[in-house]
Amino acid sequence: MSVQPAVGPRLRTKPRNAALDGIRGLAISAVIASHFVPAFIPGGFKGGAYGVLIFFVLSGYLITTLLLKEYDASGRIDIKAFYVRRALRLLPALYLFLLVALVLTFAFGTYLRMDSGGAVVGSVLAFFYVFNWVDFAGLHIPHSMTPLWTLSVEEQFYLVWPLALTLMLGIPVLKRHLQGIVLSAVVIFTGLGILAYLSFGLMSYYRTWTWIAPLLLGVSLAIAQRRTQGRIGAELGRFSPIAWCLLLLVAFYPPTLDSVVTHAVTVPLLSVAACAIIARSTQDGSAQSQRALSTRVLGSPLLVYLGRRSYGLYLWNLIALETLEHFIENPALLICCALAVTLAIAEASYRWVEMPALSLKHRFEHVQLG
């Protein structure tokens, strides 16, 4: 297995795909809405979980696309550079959030009813990306930290998948059957998630195995697009209207998370629907794609803006809401103020934390994808 630095000329940078940013913006909007106005969403807080699912599918697709482009350009994958890029993308904003959360807890914990010991434990778990492997019931971790479980799932995937992909690309028989291996893994992990729920109940929802299948479906889409030279986008794009209808239906009327239906039906169906929408959105410059209503909506300035700041919005929205609710009693005023604070902090994080780190990240990139 070769993990030497990729060599050869850098590929020309592609412009960002606005529709992909729009997908991020739509997903983060669902998450924030489920936190801020659960009473107005029939699915309540659970509806935001499916916004997280879209993030997982998109993440698997983007990461694999970048790795495969690097492999096609140089014949190898620079594993070390990949981990450096991920660290620069994820760690600065996360560690700033953890620092602020700890300061708030120790300075105003009694008034805000936040447990300082639980905040320390939660910060350590998030620091090492194992937040999703601990039962929170006896630890009194602040509720504003609980969304960090999704970041742990993604980082655990980032740790393993590039190594596994490099290994399979280096073995001819595995390379030839890469698509089939990934799809088989999707079936296996879907079944494992169902068995885990039947054995351990709701807490299995937060475990890594429950979300490997959506991540791998994104991986499979990236492999299929490479193998078919993008033709799979046109094929799957035909089903995007059905996919949108399915997403809207489940967003407003989701089954309870504490249900085998979630693991056996909802997660797999929504993952496939997300793949169809991503495939339609990545039909580079095709007239059909540009005319599609979904592409125009996803490429709208508001969704693109939210999508590019989705990481900061995801980190800060709940802690902003739960801090301000101790000072503002009027529900409408609370939502407006919390939303304004969340947007302001996310913008500051994007400009002064994430973007400076990303300027260093480009030194380790051999290819780019919006």
LONU-667169 format. One record per residue (C-alpha): z, x, y; chain. Coordinates in steps of 0.001 Angstrom, whole numbers, plus 524288, in hexadecimal, padded with zeros to 5 digits. Last residue first. Layout:
// LONU-667169
     zz     xx     yy  chain
      Z      X      Y      A
...
This chain:
// LONU-667169
     zz     xx     yy  chain
  7EE5D  7BF24  85841      A
  7EA65  7C92A  84E11      A
  7EB3A  7D7BB  84FFA      A
  7E70B  7E36D  847FC      A
  7EBC1  7F165  84699      A
  7F8B1  7EEAA  84D20      A
  8038D  7F8C5  84E2F      A
  801AC  7FC00  85C89      A
  80041  7ED6A  85F0C      A
  80EAB  7EB88  85BC7      A
  812D2  7F389  86799      A
  80CDC  7E999  870EA      A
  812C9  7DF31  86834      A
  82066  7E40F  86B94      A
  81D61  7E2B3  87A1C      A
  817F0  7D507  8774B      A
  823BD  7D05D  86F92      A
  82EC1  7D483  878A4      A
  82B28  7D309  88700      A
  8202C  7C927  88748      A
  82291  7C150  87ADD      A
  8315E  7C1AA  87BFB      A
  830A8  7BD49  88A1D      A
  8276D  7B23A  88667      A
  8303E  7AE42  87B1F      A
  83C0A  7AE67  8842E      A
  8353B  7A5C2  88E2C      A
  82FC8  79C6C  88402      A
  83D1A  79AD2  87D91      A
  843D6  798DF  88AA5      A
  83A17  78E62  88EA4      A
  83B37  78784  8817B      A
  84A02  787D9  88221      A
  849CA  7826D  88FF8      A
  8407F  7775D  88CA0      A
  8479F  773F9  88008      A
  854F0  773FA  886AD      A
  84FFE  76BB6  891FB      A
  84B10  7617A  88858      A
  857B1  761B0  8807F      A
  860FD  760D1  88C50      A
  86D31  76858  88897      A
  869C5  775D6  88D91      A
  87388  78127  88C7E      A
  876A4  781D4  87DEF      A
  868C5  77D82  87AB4      A
  863E8  789A1  881AB      A
  86834  792E2  876ED      A
  862C9  78AB8  86BBB      A
  8558B  788F9  87242      A
  853D7  7972E  87624      A
  8584C  79BC0  868AA      A
  84E69  79293  86266      A
  84299  79695  86A73      A
  844B7  7A542  86AA1      A
  83F1D  7AB19  85E36      A
  833EE  7A190  85C25      A
  82FB6  7A222  86A52      A
  82FE7  7B0F0  869D9      A
  82730  7B137  85DDF      A
  81E6C  7A64D  862F4      A
  81ABE  7AD5E  86F76      A
  80C66  7AF16  86C19      A
  80C59  7A1A2  865F4      A
  81251  79AFF  871C7      A
  807B2  7A04D  87ABA      A
  7FD03  79CFB  870EF      A
  80277  78F38  86F98      A
  80283  78D5E  87E5F      A
  7F538  7938C  880D8      A
  7EE1E  78AEE  876D8      A
  7E82C  79268  86B76      A
  7EEF4  789E4  8615F      A
  7E935  77DD3  867CD      A
  7DB76  78369  86860      A
  7DC31  78801  85A43      A
  7E153  77ACB  855B7      A
  7D680  7739D  85CE1      A
  7CC1B  77B87  855DD      A
  7C0FB  77FD3  85EB5      A
  7C497  78E48  85DF3      A
  7C5D3  78DB2  84F2B      A
  7B8A4  78735  84D56      A
  7B230  790D6  85691      A
  7B778  79C50  84ED6      A
  7BE49  7A663  85739      A
  7C6AE  7AC1E  84C97      A
  7CA7F  7A18A  842FC      A
  7D8DE  7A51F  84436      A
  7DDEE  797F3  848EF      A
  7D7B9  79089  83DA0      A
  7DE4F  799A4  833E9      A
  7EB62  7985F  83AE6      A
  7EA86  78988  83A37      A
  7E6E8  789AA  82BCA      A
  7F1B5  79373  828A7      A
  7FBA7  78AF0  82FC0      A
  7F796  77F62  82749      A
  7F968  787AA  81B0D      A
  80714  78B45  81F8B      A
  809DD  77D21  82304      A
  80670  778D3  81541      A
  80E74  78387  80EA1      A
  81A8C  7812A  8172F      A
  81A15  77259  815FF      A
  817C9  770CE  80767      A
  820B4  77844  7FE15      A
  82A38  77E9E  8077F      A
  82BDD  77359  81104      A
  82ADA  76926  8063C      A
  83674  76F8E  7FF7E      A
  83EC9  76A4A  80A6D      A
  8496E  76F9D  81345      A
  83FC0  772AB  81E0A      A
  83E9A  76413  8201C      A
  830D5  75EF0  81FD1      A
  828FF  76066  82C4D      A
  82458  75494  8340D      A
  82038  75962  84162      A
  81C42  7673F  83DE7      A
  817B8  762D0  8306E      A
  80DB1  7596F  835E6      A
  80956  7629A  840A6      A
  80709  76DC3  83723      A
  7FFB1  764F6  82DA8      A
  7F6E6  75F9C  83846      A
  7F3E8  76D5E  83CE8      A
  7F084  771B7  82F1C      A
  7E78E  76613  82D20      A
  7E05A  769B5  839A0      A
  7E02C  77815  8350B      A
  7D975  77508  82819      A
  7CBF0  77941  82C6F      A
  7D1FF  785C2  83190      A
  7D4F0  789EB  823A6      A
  7C68B  78BFA  820D2      A
  7C327  791E0  82E03      A
  7CE98  79B3D  82D52      A
  7CB2D  79EFA  81F53      A
  7BE83  7A49E  82494      A
  7C5DB  7AF90  82B77      A
  7BFF9  7BB00  82426      A
  7C25A  7B41C  8171E      A
  7CB67  7BEB4  811C8      A
  7D1AE  7C1A2  81EEB      A
  7D3CF  7B342  821D0      A
  7D951  7B12E  81433      A
  7E2DB  7BC7A  815AD      A
  7E7D0  7B73C  822B3      A
  7E925  7A987  81D06      A
  7F0AB  7AEEB  81165      A
  7FA3C  7B5D6  81A5D      A
  7FCAB  7A935  821C7      A
  7FF0D  7A2BB  814A5      A
  80816  7AE1F  811A5      A
  810B0  7AB33  81D6D      A
  8113C  79CD9  8199F      A
  8150D  7A0A4  80B90      A
  81F47  7AAA9  80FAE      A
  826D5  7A037  816FB      A
  82FDC  79AB3  80C83      A
  831A0  7A81C  8064B      A
  837BD  7AD94  812AD      A
  8437E  7A4BA  81291      A
  84661  79B0A  81D50      A
  8429C  78EED  81582      A
  84AA6  793D3  809FE      A
  8567E  78FC4  81202      A
  852A0  78187  80FFE      A
  85551  780E0  8016E      A
  8583A  78C41  7F872      A
  85219  788EE  7EB48      A
  8483A  77E4A  7EE9D      A
  84501  78574  7FB2F      A
  84330  79244  7F3FA      A
  83A5E  78BBC  7E9EB      A
  831AF  78630  7F4A3      A
  83119  7931A  7FBD0      A
  82DC2  79A46  7EF48      A
  822A1  790CF  7ECB5      A
  81D05  79383  7FA1F      A
  81F38  7A202  7F7E3      A
  81758  7A1CA  7EB4F      A
  80C3A  799A0  7F0DC      A
  80AE1  7A277  7FCC3      A
  80BA9  7AE7D  7F3F4      A
  8000F  7A959  7EC4E      A
  7F8C6  7A7CA  7F928      A
  7FBBB  7B5EC  7FC97      A
  7F772  7BB1E  7EF67      A
  7EAF2  7B302  7EFAE      A
  7E727  7B841  7FD0A      A
  7E9DA  7C65F  7F932      A
  7E1EB  7C5AF  7ECAC      A
  7D875  7D0BE  7EF99      A
  7E32A  7D8B9  7F63B      A
  7EC00  7D739  7EA70      A
  7E193  7DCB8  7E158      A
  7DE4D  7E7A6  7EAE1      A
  7EC5E  7EC62  7ED40      A
  7EE03  7F1D5  7FB14      A
  7EC1F  7E4A8  801AB      A
  7F722  7DF60  7F939      A
  8009E  7EA0A  7FD5F      A
  7FD36  7E8C7  80BCB      A
  7FF2F  7DA1C  80AFF      A
  80C80  7DBA2  80484      A
  810E4  7E588  80EB4      A
  80C11  7DD02  819E7      A
  812D8  7D11E  813B4      A
  8208E  7D66C  811A2      A
  8269B  7D962  81EED      A
  81E80  7CF6E  8265D      A
  82358  7C4CB  81D11      A
  83170  7C8AE  81F7E      A
  82E58  7C87F  82DFC      A
  828E6  7BAC1  82D38      A
  8348A  7B52A  825EC      A
  83E24  7BBD4  82F1C      A
  83726  7B65F  83AFA      A
  8383D  7A8C7  83515      A
  846F6  7AA23  83386      A
  8483E  7AD14  84209      A
  847C9  79E7E  844DB      A
  85670  79E30  84186      A
  85ACD  7A601  84D46      A
  85D0F  79A9A  856A9      A
  865C3  79473  84C46      A
  86FC7  79F11  84E40      A
  873C7  7A512  8412C      A
  88038  79ECC  83C33      A
  88014  7A718  82FC3      A
  88466  79D42  82580      A
  878A7  79429  825EF      A
  86E55  79E55  82947      A
  869F1  7A191  81B98      A
  863A2  7AEDB  81C94      A
  855F8  7B2C5  81842      A
  84E8F  7ADC6  82421      A
  854B5  7B777  82D86      A
  8503F  7C336  825A3      A
  8481A  7C953  83076      A
  850BB  7D56C  83287      A
  853BD  7D232  840B8      A
  853EC  7C3A3  83D64      A
  85EF6  7C58C  8339E      A
  8665D  7CE4B  83D12      A
  86486  7C48A  84815      A
  8692F  7B93F  83F91      A
  8757B  7C0A2  83BBF      A
  87854  7C3E4  849F4      A
  875D9  7B5DF  84E34      A
  87E9E  7B0C1  84367      A
  8899D  7B97D  84806      A
  887AE  7B51E  85615      A
  88839  7A695  8529F      A
  88184  79E6F  85D15      A
  88897  792D2  86302      A
  881DB  794F6  87010      A
  88EDC  79631  87734      A
  894D0  79EBF  86CB8      A
  88880  7A6E2  86B3A      A
  886A7  7A981  879A5      A
  88703  7B859  87AB8      A
  886F8  7BBF3  86C42      A
  87CC2  7B1E2  86884      A
  8742B  7B3B6  87463      A
  8741C  7C273  87273      A
  870ED  7C0D5  86401      A
  86591  7B79F  866BE      A
  8606D  7C0CB  87148      A
  8606F  7CC4B  867EA      A
  85A42  7C461  85CFB      A
  84F58  7BFCB  865FD      A
  84CB7  7CDAB  86A9B      A
  84C42  7D1FD  85C66      A
  8422F  7C79C  85941      A
  83976  7CAB6  864E6      A
  8395D  7D94C  861F6      A
  83821  7D7BA  85316      A
  82C25  7CF74  850B5      A
  81FAD  7D586  85601      A
  8242B  7E39E  8566B      A
  829C5  7E28C  848B3      A
  81D68  7DC2F  84380      A
  814F5  7E6E1  84962      A
  81DAD  7F187  843AD      A
  81D18  7EB05  83657      A
  80E3A  7EAB7  836C0      A
  80D81  7F8D8  83B48      A
  8156F  7FD10  82F71      A
  80CF5  7F529  8262D      A
  80029  7FB07  82ADF      A
  7F6A4  7F38F  8225F      A
  7EB0C  7FA4F  81BFD      A
  7DC38  7FA24  81B12      A
  7DA8B  7FC6A  829B0      A
  7D3C0  7F09D  82F8F      A
  7D4B2  7E767  823F2      A
  7E31E  7EABB  8220F      A
  7E621  7E88E  83077      A
  7DF0C  7DB8D  83027      A
  7E6A2  7D7DF  823EF      A
  7F3B3  7DB0E  82A48      A
  7F05C  7D381  8369D      A
  7EBE8  7C791  82F03      A
  7F809  7C845  82683      A
  8011A  7C814  83245      A
  7F9BA  7BD0E  838CE      A
  7F910  7B402  82CFC      A
  80717  7B5E2  82888      A
  80BDC  7B388  83661      A
  80394  7A755  83810      A
  80923  7A15D  82BA6      A
  81716  7A4B3  82F9A      A
  81592  79FD8  83D9A      A
  81026  79307  83878      A
  81C4A  791A6  82FEA      A
  824F5  793A3  83BDB      A
  81E76  787F7  84243      A
  82194  780D3  835B1      A
  82FF3  78398  8376C      A
  82F3D  77DA6  844F6      A
  82E15  76FFF  83F19      A
  83B29  77191  8384A      A
  84270  770E7  8453B      A
  83E79  762CF  84706      A
  83493  75D35  83D99      A
  832F6  750F7  845CF      A
  831DF  7596E  85210      A
  837DF  7536E  85E50      A
  845E6  755EE  85A1A      A
  84275  76414  856DF      A
  83FA5  766E5  86544      A
  84366  7750A  867DE      A
  843E6  77B4F  85A6F      A
  838A0  7740E  853EF      A
  830CB  77555  86074      A
  8330C  78407  86083      A
  82E08  78593  85292      A
  8223D  77CD9  854A4      A
  81EB5  7841C  86120      A
  81FFC  790F5  859C2      A
  815D7  78C6B  84FE8      A
  80C5D  78769  85A32      A
  80D34  7940C  861E3      A
  80B26  79C2F  855AF      A
  7FF1C  79412  85288      A
  7FAA6  795EB  86091      A
  7FBD3  7A4A1  85F41      A
  7F2E7  7A355  85379      A
  7E99D  79AF4  85B8A      A
  7E939  7A53C  8664E      A
  7E40C  7AFAA  85D12      A
  7E701  7BC4A  863F5      A
  7DB5B  7C4DC  866CC      A
  7D78F  7CE46  85C14      A
  7DAB9  7DCAA  85D8F      A
  7CFF3  7E5A7  85923      A
  7D3D8  7EC72  84CA4      A
  7DA9C  7F974  84DE9      A
  7D2CE  804F0  848FA      A
  7D66F  80B8A  83C49      A
  7E381  80D96  835C2      A
  7EE46  804D3  830DC      A
  7FB26  80BBC  82F41      A
  7FE5B  80E81  82102      A
  80456  803BD  818C1      A
  7FBCB  805C5  80CE7      A
  80000  80000  80000      A
